[in-house]
Structures are given as C-alpha cells and as structure tokens.
Amino acid sequence: MLNLESFLVIGVSHEHLSLEEREVFMKTRPKNIIENLFKENRIKSYINLSTCLRIEFYLELNEDIRITEIEKLFNIKNIYVKKSMEAVDYLFKLSCGFYSVIKGEDQILAQVKVAHSEALENNHSSKLVNIVFNKAIELGKKFRTVSNIAHNALSLEAISLRFIKSKFDDIKNKNIFILGIGDLSQDILKILVKEELKNIYITNRTYHTAEQIKDKFPSINLVDYKEKYKGLVKADIIISATSAPHYVVEYDKFVTDMDRNKEYLFLDLAVPRDVDERLIEHKNINICNLDDIWKVYNENTCNRDKLLEEYSYLIAEQKEKLLEKIESSLKYA
C-alpha cells in the first residue's frame, strides 16, 4: 500500500554546512550506510541526489525502522530530515530551483532526473518514490516554462568563467589545464572553447575517454595522466573537478617543478577537494573552491526571488495532483 508517511528525505547542503563540513560528511560514506539499510530491507527504496552542493537521500521506509535510528547512523550536526508532505514540498521546490544558489537554474532539475534514472537502473526505487519523483520532474519543467525564471540565469560554468576573468586582465594567452572530464568539466570546457581560447589542455585517468572529448573539441590538447604534473606546472589556470576521494594535485609533486616566478590560479570544484590546500602557502599560488565561486554571484537575485514567490501556486497545484495520483493508485492496487 502506498503511504506518503513513509516518504523521507535526509541530507546536508551548502545552506547548512561549509565545504569542509560537507567533505567530512562524504568521508563517512553516507551512500554505503543507505545501501546497507536497503540490503537489510530496513528501507524499501532510495534515491541518492549528490551534487557539489548537496548530498541527499530520498527514502521509502519500512515499518520497523524509526527516523531517529537513521539519523544516528550519520552522527553529524545540521543534517536535515523531512517526512511525508514536508519532504514532497522540499523536493518539489528543489526541482523548481528554490534552493539553488542560482534561483531557478536548470542544472538541479537535470540532476534530479539523473538520480531517479540511476535508482531505476539499479533497482532500488519503488512505486511510491517513482510517482513522487515523476511529479517533481514534471513540475520542474512546467515551473521554468511558465515563470521563465531560467531566462539568462547563470550556470556554474558561466560563473566559473566570470570568476577566472575577474582574476586576470586577459585570459586569451593563458594556459588552461583541466583535470577530469566529468559533466561539470565538460560544461566548463564548452564555454572555454566558445570563448575561442586556444591554450586548453585536458587530462583524465582514462586516456580513451579523454580522446573522445578531443574528438568533440579538436582545438584542445591532450595530456597523458601519468604526465599531468608536467602540464600542471606550465599552466596558468588549473580547473579540477574529479570524483576522486583523495587529492589529485599533491603538494610535493607540484612544488618540485613549479615556476616560482609566475602566478597560478587553481579552481578546485571538487567535493572532496582535489588540490592539496598546503599549496596556498606559496604566495604565487591562489586556490579557490566552490564556496569562493558563489561569492561573485550577486546579480538579479531579487528578481528571481519575486518569480519564485509569484509562481509558487504551481507547487501547491502539483501537490494536489500527487495526492490524487496516489489515491487513484490505491483504488486500482
């Protein structure tokens, strides 16, 4: 039987925890904790929504587990837990971009879709969770279409480019080195190529994957991952966004051959961070992370807040439709 009382979201985000605190949370391997609960049949299903700004799990609980039991497993302050319609309201607003740094941006909706798809592919979703997420995705699309809130909204990659430009008078002749070629790195790469920058270098642990990116962007240069430090020390701007659980730019290996007469800018967009923070001890090295990036974002916030408020009725309407859908499902169960 479908019961919204068993629907739950538990997680942390940039609104409640700093980057350092989110890194600590990641090191507890939260996904393993949830996966074990699923294997033990303590929860019926889960969807993992993990981005650079949030780590969340949407669950359908079994009757023999209490929310407090799950909270204790994480053992961290400022973890938020929402249940039933409060959890639904949160997911619906999240899909619409209410909790994004860039209000109404499209990326979070894409991430919600991917998280749901992965749960379906790995068989750890459920009928109830599918209904809720399908309604959230449907709402996210409609909200942006009706409100037009995403019009000219800056993406993370656009903010990153603006941030880089704020640090240099001119970046056309700068050597830019990108570590890792996940979705965020590829989005940044696209915008750099669009700027007609010529000195772009990329490396990835899997060389074949890097070659596929080179096919898409012929103007970029490939660097073998084993030779990455040779490329790093020649770069002016290093952008790193890998999924590695450890540093990919180690202090000793970089400082050995670095040029002490030029400025280095590291843009570390990974969580956990990729760049050994001890490098900042050198006055010619500047390391910036995600929290620094958001500080440059301050345009059109008031206007987007007004749009969120003006079109929030769409969320109330969608919640009614969700309840009708669940009621209908019970009739034909």
N, C-alpha and C positions, 0 to 999 in steps of 0.2 A: 504494500500500500504506500502511495506517495504521501509524504508528510513533510511540509516545509519546516517544521520544528526540528528536523534532523539535519537541516542545511546550515553550514557553518563556514566562516572564513577566519583564518588565523594567520597573522603575519607581522612584518615590520616594513617600514618605508622611510624615505628621506624626510618625511614630515615629522617623524618621531625619533629617529636615530641618525647620528652623524655617519659619515663614510666609515670611520674607524670602527664604530659600533656595529655597522652592518657587516663589516669584514669579520668581526668576532662571531657574529651570528652565523655567517656562512661556514665558519670553521667547525661549528657544531654538527655540520652535515644534516641540516633540517630535512632534506628530501629523504634521507635514509630513515629518519625517525618516522616520517609519514608512511613510507613504503613498508616498513616493518609492521605498523598498525594495520595496513591493508592486508598484508600476508597473514597476519594473525586473525583476520576477519573482525577486527575491532571497529573498522570503518568500512562502509560499503563501497566507497569510491573517493577519488581525489583528483583535483586538477592543480597542477603546480604552475603558478604565474610568477616567474622570476625574471626581473629585468635589472638594469643598472641602478634603478631607484627603489625597487621593492622586491620582497620575497614573500609570496603569499600562497596559501593552500586553501582551496575550496573543497569542503568535505561533506559527505553524507554519512552521518554517524549511525552505528548500530545501537541498539537499545541498552547494551550492557557497558557502555563507556560514558564517563562524565567529562564535561569540558575541562574541569579543573585538572583531571588526570593528564590531558593532552598538554595543557599549559605548563605543568610541572616538568614534562619531558624536555622542554626547551630551556627552562631555567634562565630567562633573560627578562630584564625590565623593559617596559614600554612596548611589549608585544600586544597587539590588539586582537580582540576576539569579538566577532559579531555573529549573531544567530538569527535564523528564521528570516522574517521580513526586513530586519535591520541589515542582515547580510545581503539580501537581494537588493535593497536600496543602495548599499555601498557598491556592489558590482555594477549595477545599472549606471550609477553616477561615474564610476571609474571608466566604464566603456564610453561614456559621453565626453570624458576628458576633464571632469570636475577636479580630480586630484592630481592632474599632471602639472608640472612646473609651467609648461606652455598650455594654458587652458584650451581644451578642445582639439588638441593636436591629434593627428591620425595614427601615430605610431602605437599608442596604447591599445587601440582597437585591433590593430593587426596582431599585437602580442596576445591579446585575449583569444583571438581566432586560433593562433598557433598553439597556445596552451591547451585549448579544447581539442584541437585535432590530434595532438600528441597523446592526450588521455584516451581518445577513441582508438588510436592506432595501437596503444599498449594495453588496451582492455582494462583500464582502471577508472572508467567513467560509469555512469548509471543513468537510468531513465530520468530520474528527478533532476540530476545535475545537468543532463543534456537539455532538458526543457528550459531550465533557468539560463544556461549559457546561450542557447539559441535565441531566447528573448533579449538577452543583454546585447548580443551582436546585432540583432535586428534593430534594436533601439539606438545603438551607437551609430549605425548608418543613417537612420532617419533623423536623429538629432542634428547631425552635421549638415545634412541636406536642407532641412527646414530652417535651421538657425544661421547657416552659412558661417559658423564660428571659425572654421578652419581656414577661411579665406585669408591668404597672406600670413598664416601663422608660421612662425619659425620652427624648423625642425632642429633636433640635436646637432645634426651635421652642419646646418647653417649657422647655428650659434657657435659651434667649434671653429668654423672658418672665420667668423667675425672676431672671435677671441684671439685667434692667431694673428689676424691683421692688426689687432689693437696692440700687439707686442712688437711689430716690425713696421718700419716706414714703407717697405716694399717687399713682397714675398716672391716676386716673379723669378728672381735668380737664386732663391734659397733652395737648398737640397732638402726634400721632404721624404722621410723614411717611415713607412707604415708597417708595424708589427702585427701580424694576424690579419686574416681576411674573412672574419665573420660578417654578419649583416651590417653592424654599425660601421666597421672599417670599409665595407664596400660602399655604403651610403656616403661616407666621407670622401672616398676615392672618386666617386661620380662627380661630386661637387667641385673637387680639386681639378679634375680633368676639364670640367665645364669652364673653369676659370682660365683654361689654356696654360696651366703650369706644366713645364717640361721636365723638371728635375724631380720626378716622383719615383721612389723605389719601394718595392714591397717584398716582404719575406713571410714565409709560413712554414710551419713544421713539416707539412706535407707539400713537397715541391710540385707534384702533379696538380694539386688544387690551385696553387699559385699560377701555374701555366694556363689553367682555364680562365683565370681572371685576366691574364695577359692577352688572351685571345679576344676578350671583350674590350680591353683598353690597350691597343697596340703601342701607344706612346709611353707607357710606363716601363720601368726597368725591374727585372727580377734579380733577387739576391738569394743565393743558397742559404738556408737557415744555419748551416754549420759555419758560414762566413759572416753571420749577421753583425758581429762586433766591428768588422772592417767597414761595413756600411754605416753602422751607427756613429762611429767617431767622425765620419766625413759629413754627416748630416747636420743641418741647422735646426730642423724641426723634426721631432720624433713623436709619432702618434701610435699609441699602443692600446689595443682593445682585445686582448686574447681572453680565453676562458681558463687559462692555466691557474692552478691553485697556489702557485708559488711565483716568486719574482722571475721574469724572463729577461730583465736587464739587471745583471748583478754588479754590485759596486766594484769589486776588484777587477773584473774582466773589462769593465768600461774605462775606468780611470787609468789603466795601464797605458793605453794608446791614445787617449783623448787629446785633442788640441786645446791647450790651456790658454790660447790667445784668441779664442772665438767664443761666442755665446751659443749655448744650447738651450732649446726650449723642448721640454718633454710634456706632452699632453697625454696623461695617463687616464684612460677612460674605462679601465677595467675594475671589476669588483670580484675578488680581492685585487688590489693594485699590482701592476706588472713591474713597476720601476722601484728599485731599492731606494727608499727615501733618504738614505745617508748621502746620496749624490748631491743633495741640496747644500751640503756643507761647502761645496766649491762655489765660489762667487760667480763663476761664469756659467753655472747651470741653474736653470729655472724649471721647477717641476710644478705642473698644475694638474689638478684632478677634477672630477665631476662637480664637486662642490664649488670649486673656483669658477667653472664654466657658467653655472647658473647665476653667479653674481653679476655677469654682464647683461643678463636678460632683464629688461625693465620697461619694455615698450608695449603699449596697448593693453596693459593688464586690466585697467578699469573697464574698458570697453568689453572685453571678453567676460568679465565678471557679471556685467549687466546682461549679456546674452545668456549666460548660464541661468541667471535668475528668471529672465523673461520666458525661457523655453523649458523651464523645469516641469511644467504641466505635462510634458511628454513622458516624463518618468512616472508620474502618477498614473497616467493612462496605461502605460506598459505594465505596471504592477497589477492593475485590474485585469488586463488581458492574461497575465501569467496565472493569476488565481483561477480565472475561467478555464484556462487550458488544463490546469491540474485537476480541477473539478470534473472536467469533461473526461480526462484520462481515467479517473476513478470510476466513472459510470460504465466505461467500456472495459474495465480491467477484468 
